[in-house]
Structures are given as structure tokens and as C-alpha cells.
């Protein structure tokens, strides 16, 4: 297959390979199809969970106040720790993606999320819950931008805005809506003082499905493969996308 060039190399004046198609050229030639649809589905599951987790605590104040007698200061602390973790995760997630790879970072942050979010539901006290919620926020902060990066790099340029908004806007907002509905249903069916623990466990369910799908189906991002000199793997990935979307490798430039 032709040598791959990044847009940066083209701007640098790499005239020796000026006719070689860029990775973006290849993705645009392949077009949109089942490959991107499936990626969007997997990442939407993860982002729906993120949306649920970012607002779920606000639904639990009365239950936690009854169980632990939280003060207003403690309620504020509990609400803020997840956003602190989210900020740290956003700052570190991009660096980890550049060093370890986007796929590895996404998979690791998904596993950390599953563990910390599940342990949140079994917290015996406020301190433990705050620690778990901060770790949850960190994992969300890592996986949200990394999943967006992988999706955008594998989507034709004319569709990136639509797919990006579907993931960061619609899926995240859908998660916030779903957790409110789940809270109403669970609190209605479970009248015990521990109903809030059931709701926290329910918030993990989309990621229980998504993490194995990431492991089995989500590839490394094209840009990372290119910057690491793994061009053979990049060619295989582009061929796979072409075959899934069009049934043929002939669309590649």
C-alpha cells in the first residue's frame, strides 16, 4: 500500500512523497458505514454511563442524609470530588493516550471505572464514598476524550462534527436523563434505606457491556499507529475498515 503521510508532513514540504495519500484521505475514500456505527455504539454506552455518574449523587442526598446524617458541607464535598477527579483525568488522559496508546488508555480507564463505581455502592462511610467517587471522576475524565479521539480519527472529515456531537452531546445527556428515570423506578420498587446503593450499581451496567466490546473490537487510533512507526498495522486497520464498510479493499487510494 502507499506510504502514509500526516497532514503535518505535507505542510513541512515532504516533496519526496507528495503524491502519497494521507490517512485522512484514506478514511474519506472509505466513507461512513458499519465500522463507524459500531464504534459509536460502543463509545455511546461508555459516555451514557459517564453522564449517569456525573449527576447520580445529586439524587441521593436525602438517602445519604438519613443514613449518615450528612451536613451541607459534607454534601457539597461529595458533589465536588467527582469533578475534581474529572479535571485530573482530563489533564492526564491525553498524555496517557500519547504514551500508552488510545485503546490501552480507554480500556484501562474503563476497568478502573468499573471497579471504583462498583465499590462506591458498597461504601461503608462518607470518606470511602468520596475516594471512590474521585476515582470514578478520574476514569471518566480519561475515557471521554480518548473515546472521542478514536472515533474522530476513524470518521470521514465531513461526518466528524455530527459524530462528535452525538457522542459528547447526545449520549452524555441521555445518560443524565436515564439516571433520573432509573432513580424514580428503583426508589419506587426498593423502599429500603439502601436503595441508593442499587442505583449506583445500575449506573455501572452500560460499561459492563462496553468494556468487553472495547477489548474485542476497538482498534488503536490511526494517528498513534503512524507516530509509532507501526505502518503495517495501520494498513491492516484501513483494509479492515474498508472491507467492513464497502465489502472491498478497492476503495483505498
N, C-alpha and C positions, 0 to 999 in steps of 0.2 A: 504494500500500500504506500501512497505518497508520504514524504516526510511531513511531520506535523509542525506547524508554526503557531505560536501565540500571536495575538494582535500586537503585543508589545514588541516582539521580534520584527514584525512587519514595519512598525514605526521606526525601529532602530536602523532600518535600511539594509536588511539582510537580503541583498540582491541575488545572492547565490541560489536561494530557494524561493525567489519571488513568486514563482508560479505554483508553489505548493499550497494546497488548501489548508486553512486553519481548522482547528477543532470546531469552532463556531460554524464555519462553512459546512462542515460535515453534518452537524446537528441540524442546521437549517435545511440541508438537502434531504435528510431523512424525514423531517417533518414530525408532526404531532401524531400520537397513536397510543396503542395499548400500553406501551412501556411507560410513558408519562402518566397515563391514567392510573396504573397500578402504583407507581411511586407516590402520586398524590394521595391515593387511598391510604397507603401505609403511613405517610407523614401526617395526614389529617387525623388519623387515630391518635398519634402521639401529641399533636397540638391540641386536639379536643381535650385530652387528659390534662394538658398544661393549663388550659382555660379553666377547667374544673378546679384544679388545685389552687389556682391563684385567688379564687373567691370563696372556697368552701368554708374556710374558718369563720368568715363573717356570718355564716348561717348557724354557727354552733355556740355563739356567745351565751345564750340563755342556758343551754345544756351544761356548758363548762362552768358557768357561774353557779349553777345548782350543785354540781359535783365537787368542784374545788373552791368555790367561793371567791372567784377572781375579782380583783379590784379593777377599776377603769384603767389604771396604769398597766396592769398585767394584761388586760385585753388588748391595749394598744401595742404592747411589746409582742404579743403573739401574732397580731396582724402584720407587724412590720418585718419580722425576721425573715419571712419567705421572700420579701422584696429585696432584703439585704443579700440573701443568697443568690437571688436572680441577677442582681447587679454584678456580683463577683463572677458568677457563671458566664455572663455576657462578656466580661473582660478577659476571662481565661479561655473560654471555649474556642474562640478564633485561633488563639495561639496553639492550643492542643490540636486543632484540626490541621494546622500547617505542619506540625511536628509528627504527630501520630497518624495522620490521615483523617479525612472527614468521616468515613464509615466507622473506623475504630472509635473515634470520639463519640459518635452518635450511639453506637452500641454500648459503650461503657457508661455513658451518661444515662441511657435508658435502663441499664441494670441497676445503677446507683439509685435512680428514681424509684424503681420497683421496690427495692429493699427499704429505702427510707420512708416512702409513702406508706408501705405496709406496716412498718414499725410504728409510724405515727398513730395508727389505730389502736395500738396496744400500749401506748404511753401511760405509765403509772402516775405521772405528775407533770406539772407545768414545764419544769426545766427540760425534761426529756422530750416533751412535745415541741418545745421551741427549737431544740437542737435538731430534731428530725425535720421540722418544717424548714429550717435554714438549709439543710442538705437537699431537701426537695426543691427549694428555690434555686440552689446552685445547679442541680441537674437540669431543671427546666431552662435555666439561662444558657447552659451549654448546648442542649439539643435543639432548641428552637432555631438559632441562627445557622447551625450546621445542617439541619434538615433543609432549610431554605436554600443554602448554598448548593447542596447536591441537586435539588430539584431544578434550580435555575440553570445550573451548568448543563443539565441534560435536556433542557427545554429550548425549542427554537426561539430566536430572539423576538419574533412578533407575538409570541404567546407568554412571555415571561411575566409581564405585568399582571395578566389575568390569573396565572397560576400562583404567582406570589401573593396576590390579594386573597385568592381562595384559601391559601394556607394560613397566612398570618392574620387575615381579617375574618373571613367566614368561619373557618374551623375553630379558631380561638373563641370567637363569640358564641359559636354553637356549644362549646364546652361550658361556658358560663351559663348558658340557658339550661343545658342538660342537668347541671349540678343543682340548680334551683328546683327543677322538676323532680329530680331524684330525692332531694331533701324533703319535699312535700310527701312523696309516696312512702319513703322509708319512715318518716316520722309518724305517718298515719298508720302504717302497718306494724311498726315496732314502737310500742309505748313505754318500753323500759328506759331507765336513765342512761343506758349505754347505746342508745340509738345513733348517737353521733359517731361512734366507732364503726358501725355498719356503713354509714355514709362515707367515711374516709376510705374504707375498703372498696366501696363501689367506684370511687374515683380512680382506682388503680386498674380497673378491668380493661379499658381500651389499650393500655400499654402492655397488659398481659398478652394481648393478641399481637400488638405491633412489634414488640422486641424480637420474638422469633421470626417474624417476617423480615425484619431488618437483617437478621443473621443469615437468612436463606436467600434473599432476593435483592437487597440493596447493594449496588456496586460502589466502588470507590469513585470519587469525582474525577472527571477527565483532567481538570487543571492540576490536581495533585499528582496523578499518574504522569503527566507531562513534565512537571517540575522535578519529579524524582527520577526521570530518565526511563520510566517503565513504559516505553512506547509500544512494545509487543502487547502488553496488557491493554493499553489504550485502543489498539487496533481491534483486539478481540471484543472489547466493550462496544465499540462503534458498530462492528459487524452484528453483534447481538441485538443492539437497539434497532438496526436496520431490518433484520430478519423478523423481529417481533412486530414491528410497525407495518412493514410492507411485504414480508414474506420473501425478500430477496436482498442480496448484498449489492445489487447493481446500482442502487441509488447513490452509493458512496462515490465521491469525486476522485 
